[in-house]
């Protein structure tokens, strides 16, 4: 009887601790716009925890965020990038900056662009490097043996900003996988 009580108490403490841990993670790594993220994750076959990670790193879930490079919204998409992706997918859409400050449209265009990069590069972290630094730069890096041994995966990233970006994304992915899987 005593053993059962100890096991029950230990289980309760463990559950409380895990719950508190998840609560802290949910505060430091929020997931807003969950239904939009889930919808776009299915449409573009991108795990929702990756989309949530990108949003957290890019904008900290600030729908109206504007970078000094004029990247807009939750996923920090430039108007020219959104237009390029629409042209690439042969979508007959006229996009305006205000569209990119709308959560639903921003996540759609951001996921559309990320899917495009994943298709181009195969490796998720190479695609995410291109999301941050640009497709052309990443292609140059992949040709350089200092940065890529196989021409497909980046082992070293020459831009500190992009290297830091990928590290933040990796940390966020670990948190979001724990909370939302």
N, C-alpha and C positions, 0 to 999 in steps of 0.2 A: 504494500500500500504506500509505504514511504517512497519507494522508487517511482511509482506512478505519479505521486505528487511532485517530486523533483523534476521528472520529465515534463509534466504539464507546466510547471513554473518556468523551466528553462525554455520550453517552446514559446510560452507567452512573451518572455523577455526577448527572445530571438525575433519573434514576429513584430514586436513593438519596435525593436531596433531596426529591422528591415523596413518597416513602415516609415519610421522617422528618416531613415536614409533616403528612401524614395521621395518623401516629402521635400527634403532638402534639395535633392536633385531636380525635382519638378519646379522648385523656385529658381534655382540657378540656371536651369535649362528648360524654360517653358516651352510648351507647344500650343500655340494659338493657331487659329484657322485650321484646326485638325481635320474637319470634314473636307475642306478644299485640298489640303495636303493628301489625304487619303484618296480622294477622287483622282487627282493628278498623278499620284503614285501608280494607280491602276492603269490609267490611260497611257502613261509613258514607260511603264515597267521599270520604275525606279523605286527602291525601298523608301518608305515614308521617313525612316530615321535618317536617311541621307538628305532628303529634302529639308527636314527640320534642322539638321545640322548646318546646312548651307544658309538657311534663313537666319539662324542664330548668329553665325559668324559674320554674315554679310550685313545684317541690319539690326540685330538684337530684337527682332520682331517689331521694328518700327515701320509701319506701312507707308509712312510719308518720308522716309529717309532719302536724302539726296547726297551723293558723294561729291567730292571736289572734282571728280572726272565726269560728273553728270550721269552717274549710274543711279537708277531710281528704284524706290520701293523695297519690298521685303527681300527680293532676291538680287537686288542691285543690278538691274538690266539697263543698258543704254538703249535709247530709242533706235539708234542705227543697228544694234544687235537684234532687237526685236523685229525690225523690218527685214533684216537679212534672213532671219529664221523663217519668217512668214513667206518670203520669196522662195527660199529653199524648199519648203514644204508645199509650195504652190497654193498658198492661202490667199484669197482675195480680200485682204483686210487692210484698212487704213488705220494705222496706229498713231496715237497721239501721246504726248507725255502724260497727260491725265490718266490714260489707260494704265500706265505703268505704276501709278500711285493707287490703283485699285487692287486690293489683295487678290481677288480671284484671277484677274487678268495677269497680274504680275507673276503669280505662282505658275499659271499656265505657260506664259512665255519663258519664264525661267526654267521650267521643267522641259519644255520643248527644246530650248537651247542646250540644256544639260544632256538630254537624250541624243541630240545631234552630235555632241562632243564624245559621248560614250560610244556611239556607233563609229565615229572616226578613229578613236584611240583604243578601244577595247578595254583598257585598264582604267578603273574608276579614278584612281588618284592622278593619273596622267590627264584624264578628262577634266578633273577638278582643277588641276594646274592650269589648263587651258582656259577654264572658266574664269580664273583669276588673272592670268597674265596674257591671255590671248592665244588663239590657235597657231598663228604664224610663229610666235616666239617659241612655243613648245615644239613645233616641228623642227626648228633650228636646234634646239637643245637635244632633241632625240637623235640628231645626226652627229652630235659631238660625243666622242667616247669618254670625255670627262664627266658627262651627265647621264649617259645611257649606254649600257653595254650591248643591249639587244636591239636598240632602235625603236622599242615599243614602250619601255618602262623607264621612268626617270629615277635614277638612284641618287643623284645629287641635283639640287635645284639652285641655279646660280643667282636668282633674285631672292634676297632676304625676305621681302614682303610675301612672295609666293611660298617660300619655304615655311614661314611662320603661318601662313594661311592653311597650308596642308596639315601642319601639326595641330592647329586649332580644330580643323575639320575632324581629324582622327580622334582627338579627345572628345569632341562633341558626339561623334558616332558611338563611341563606347557608352557615354551617358544615355543617349537616346535609345540605344539597344536595350539597356538595362531597364529603363523606365517603361518603354512602350512595346516591348516584345512579350 
